[in-house]
Amino acid sequence: MSQQEIPRVLADLGDRAGRAPVERGGALWRLAESGRQLDANLVRLPPGAAVGEHAENDLDVLLLVVGGGGELEDGAGGRQTLTPQLLVWLPRASRRSLRAGPDGLVYLTVHRRRPGMTIGAGPPSPAAVAAADGGEPPCLLDRVCPACGRMNEAAGAVRCERCGEPLPSATDR
């Protein structure tokens, strides 16, 4: 049996959440084992912080509130108070947003791992079209989340619309 095939404790999430300062947002822990079929992230939103309305079109997500509290709003205006130990199912394509309460919000998300990027023939990208026309493609790296790889829709966003991780600024590149 390889090391990956042996069940083992990966982290004490309560300890990780408790050690990080309340004002620190973003991912506190990530599942990083090679060959895994799941992705999991422990995320903290500082008091009053929010993850804007978004949808995960490809994956169902489980969200477990580990600490603090807040509110989940669905795309239809419904609201759910989030408290520790509450387990929420976020079906794929459902619209939702999160807002941390006065103590912040710490939650674990778990979902199927996304397949890796593949190389294949497809329609040319806007960058390739611009390059062929002699133009320079715009740099959108400030919209790509370093934690989950999602391209955020909003220009100038400072946090990822999916996981809440801080986005790189122009000075980080």
N, C-alpha and C positions, 0 to 999 in steps of 0.2 A: 504494500500500500504506500502510495506517495503521501507526502505531508498534506496535500490538498484534499485527500480522501478521508482524513481523520477529523471527526467533529472536534471543535475546540472553541474556547471563549476568545472572542476577538477584542472586546473592549467593555469597559464599565461605563455605560453612557451617562449614568447619573454623576459619576466622578468627573467625566469630561465636561458636562454641562455646568457642574458646580464650581470647577476651577477657573473657567473662563469669565472675565469681567462681564457684567450685565450689558454694558454698552458695546461690547464686541459683537458684531454681527457676522453672518456668513457661516460657512461649513466648519463645524467643530471636529467632525470625523467623517471619513468616507470608507466604504468597503472597497478594498483595493486588491484583493486576492486575484491572481491570474487564473484564467480558465473558469471564472464564475459565470453563472447565468442570471444573477441578480445585480442590481445596483442599489445601494443604500447610502443615505446621507443624514447626518445629524446636523441640523441647521438652527442657528439662533437668530431671531430678529430682535434688535434692541427695543426698548420701550417706545411705543408709538410708531415703529417702522412698519412698512407694508410691502407686500408683494402684489403688484398690480394685477388687474384682471388678465387672465390668460387661459389657454386650453392646451392640454397635452393631447394631440390628435392621434398618437399612435399607441399609447400605453395607459393601462389602468395604474393608479398609484394608491398605495396605502399610506396614510399619514397618522402617526401616533404622537400625541402630545406628551412630551416628557417632563416639561416644566413650564412655569409661568402660565400665561393664558392669553386669550385674544378672541378674535372673531373670524369666521369663515363666511364669505358672502358668495352665493352662487350667482350665475349669470342672469338669473331671473329676479334678483333682488331679495331672495331669501337669506336669512342670517342664522348662523349657528354659533353659540358661545363655545369656545375651546377651553377645556380645562385638562389638567394632568390626568393621564391614563385613558383619555378619550381616543378611540380608534375611528378614523374616518376613511371611507372608501371614496376615491375620486375617479369615477369612470372616465375612460378615454373620451375625448371630445367635450367633456363638461367644462363650462366656463366657471372660473373661481378666482377669488382674491383672498389674501390673508392680511390681517392687521394685528400687531402685537398690542397687548394691554400694557398697563403701567409697570408690570414686572418683567416685560419682555415675553417672548414666546420661544420655547425650545421644542423642536419636533423632529421626528425621524421619518423619512420617506423611504419607501421600498417599492421597487418596480422591476420588471423584467429588464435585463440589460439590452441596450440598443445594439444592433449589429454594427460592426465596424464599417467604415467608409469603403466603398468598392470603386474600382476603376473600370470604366466601361464607356462605350460610345453613347452619347446622349446629346441633347441640344446644347449648343454653345452657351457658355455663361455670358452674362452681360459684360464681365471683365474681358473675356476673350473677344467679344464683338467690338468693344471699345479699343482694345489693343490692335485688332485688325484694321480698324478705322484710323489708327495712328494716335488715338487718345490714350490717356493713362487711366487704369481702373481706379476707382475710389478705394481708399483704405477703410475697411469696416471692422478692423480688429478691435476697436473700442466697443463694439457691440457684441463680441463673442465672449461668453462667460468662460473663464478659465476653469471653473469647477465642473460644470455640466456640459459645456460645449454648445449651448444654445445660442443662436443668433437672435438678439433682442430686436424687437420692432422699433422701439422708440430711440431716435437719435438723441444723444446726450444723456441717456439713462446712467445713473451711478450704481444701480444694483440690478442683478439679473431678475428678469420677470418670472423665471421659474423657481430658482432656488434661493434668491436673496443675496447671493455672494456679490461682493463689490466687483464692479467691472474695471478693467484697466483704463487709465486715463491716457491721453496722448503722450504725457511725459513718461509713462511706463514702457512705451514701445521703443 
